[in-house]
Every structure is written in structure tokens, then in C-alpha cells.
Amino acid sequence: MSEKFTAHGKCLCGAVTFTAAAVVKEIGACHCSMCRTWSGGPFLGLDCGTQVTFIGDVSSFSSSDWAERGFCPHCGTHLFYKLIGNQTFIMPVGLFDAQTDLVFDHQIFIDEKPSYYSFKQTTPTMTGAEVFAALAPKE
């Protein structure tokens, strides 16, 4: 099990602040077309679990049947990607005040990654189909 820590952060204008109580130290990159459209490039996020508290107004957008994306309605900062099924927040790594001891260790939707960029680190990768299979409820 990954080591977890409590982290704090805020949006660009400071209107929204947050505390995430169970952040994992492993950064993941998502290459899906929705994340690339949303963020302008690959989405680099941290799994923050379900214990995230926001202070300030947060707007959200249901981007699919299984996820929603949150943002500050004042400055537009991307605050989270939340899996609806288990209420897990994946948050952009750049939002956090302290960004030490983090490790870039996985990439998802590798089958949708465009050829015009690549990362130096070698990490485990998953296709979109493999991600959905891993997230499927276990019977």
C-alpha cells in the first residue's frame, strides 16, 4: 500500500482552498482525449481518495457517465477529476503547496497518447480498456 499524507492547496485566485487527507505520493499521467482537452496536455494527478474538503465555491461538470470535473468558477483553475462510482478525487499535482517526495510512476490511456510528446521516465502503462477493466466492480 502506498504511503499517504495530508496536503493543502488553492486555486490560482485563492477563492478556493482545500485539504486532502489521504494523498498518495505517486503521480499518474492520463493521456485520454478528455483530459488533454480539459488541461491542454496530459493530466498529471494525485489520487486523493475521498477525504477532500473544499472552502469556497466549486463548480463541476459531468464529463462522462462515470466522472465529473471540478473547477473554480472565478479563475477557472482545474481542481479535480472525481470518479462517481467510488467518489475518489484525482487532483492536479500543481495545486498542492508542498510537492516534495512525489514520484511519477504510471500512465493511463496510453493508447490515446499523441506522438508529439513523451516522458523520460519509464513507467507502467495501461490502455483505456485496461483502465476500465481495473475499475470495474468485482463480483
Secondary structure, DSSP 8 states (H G I E B T S, - for coil): ---EEEEEEE-SSSS-EEEEEEEESEEEEE--HHHHHHHSS-EEEEE-TT-EEEES--EEEE-SSSEEEEE-TTT--EEEEEETTTTEEEEEGGGBS---S-EEEEEE-GGG--TT---SS---EE-HHHHHHHHS---
